Amino acid sequence: MQKLCAVVLRVNALIPKLLRSRLAAFSLLLISSVTLAETSIHVEGLMNNMAVLKINGSQKILRVGQTSGGVKLISADAKQAVVLVDGQKKVLGLSGHISGQYQAPKKATVSIQQNNGQYLTSGSINGRPVRFLVDTGATSISMSMEEAQRLGIPVDRSNPIYVGTAGGRVIGYPVTLDLVKVGALKASYVRCVVLESGFTGEILLGMTFLQHVNIKHEKGFMVLEQNF
């Protein structure tokens, strides 16, 4: 019995030494940190299936699957750790650094109410206010020559193209718009066609802009949501 106790004591004494030797092999110290809601996490060491985390100021050694202070270690290797905290998974890598209260980024959306079967909305082109008619059937943004002049958009007439409109084929000129915005949605270097004649009314917001958003319909509204 005494021999058995002695063996148990010797094994217990070896555990801290083994743990210290394994921690000494960690490839990086203080590599990353994250604050989610009220939980602050700093990654102080990494190795396969184990991580040293400072959770709210207290150092914890977690193996994969273990939880401490509301933080669960999902996976770990010499380069990164994946933790689950407050219902969110976060990857803390070799060069990653996240601080402050974390919130998943919200995608910008614009809701446009239907008006007599049309969807009209305000926006801007190159910082100048305009009125758009959303047209998912138009291949590009289209505007009249008068509107282009009002907006100060230079038009090169040396490269005319023919464009099909409701009134027939008309001559148009391709241009590139530096910035197009609709609410919080925006796109840079957008192709547009300036029509010589036979086009009046709002600027058509066609697919050269709409390709940058997701479109859905909800109770009389067209909802545009950024997809990048």
Secondary structure, DSSP 4 states (H G I P E B T S, - for coil): -HHHHHHHHHHHHHHHHHHHHHHTT-S-SS-EEEEETTEEEEEEEEETTEEEEEETTEEEEEETT-EETTEEEEEE-SS-EEEEETTEEEEE-SS----SB--PPPPPEEEEEEETTEEEEEEEETTEEEEEEE-TT-SSEEEEHHHHHHHT----TTS-EEEEETTEEEEEEEEEEEEEEETTEEEEEEEEEEESSS--SSEEE-HHHHTTEEEEEETTEEEEEE--
